[in-house]
Amino acid sequence: MTQEFKHKNYWALILGGSSGLGLATAKKLAKHGMNICIIYRNPRHQEDTITSEFNNIKAEGVAFKAFNVDAFKAEKRQTIISELQDFFGTEGKIRTLVHSVAKGNLKPMISEDKPMLQTDDFNLTINAMAISLYDWTKALFEAQLFANDTRIISFTSEGNTKAWQNYAAVSAAKVTLEAITRNIALEFAPFGIRANCIQAGVTDTASLRKIPGSEQLKAHSLKRNPFKRLTQPEDVANAVYLLCKDEARWINGCVIPVDGGEHIS
């Protein structure tokens, strides 16, 4: 396997990299020689499983850092960035920022027996799943931690244009995420920064299983997907890797479906 990122002091900083798409991305990029920094927020009882996964990444022979903190608090973000500045020294740079955050409210707008969606639910979800991309991009840029050719990649879903039950707040966040990505692609381009969203197909992750009716979503996707299978986290990780390569430098400001053609039918 080609390790084209080895010996370049390139880092991938992954927001939400302890499971699902973020973890698969960390593993893929590590195999190709990119150093990995994961920022995640998980309860203590999951630490053994997460530590085992992180050890697998370290076994690829790359440098590794992890922070189990609330990535949405400004003071925590600044503490992490200061620590990374010291750890990287003058050579280490972030080649890839991956936004794989799944923190939001899945509530109905109307219900007689369940808590209903409130304005605060929208605010929390949009801040965590969209605006945090801008917060981290701006903070890392100001700290001069980005490489001369940086790739910013975030994950959206088909819920950006389709209405699903209980998904209103997350749908609004995904649309906001895409809008922020386009503007990062435009306004940060003079500084060598490219930004794109990957629209992943329905993927059987812990985040998907939290969505009410997720089994029906999976069944529907299996029927309409040209390959008759769900998207795997590794499919998405492969696409992230391709977007990180030098040859992908002219891809900017896009929403790219990675779903085996699921979205066309």
Secondary structure, DSSP 8 states (H G I E B T S, - for coil): ---TTTTTTEEEEEET-SSHHHHHHHHHHHHTT-EEEEEE---GGGHHHHHHHHHHHHTTT--EEEEES-TTSHHHHHHHHHHHHHHHTTT-EEEEEEE---------SS-SSS----HHHHHHHHIIIIIHHHHHHHHHHHTT-EEEEEEEEEEE-GGGTS--TT-HHHHHHHHHHHHHHHHHHHHSGGGTEEEEEEEE--B-SHHHHTSTTHHHHHHHHHHHSTTSS-B-HHHHHHHHHHHHSGGGTT--S-EEEESTTGGG-
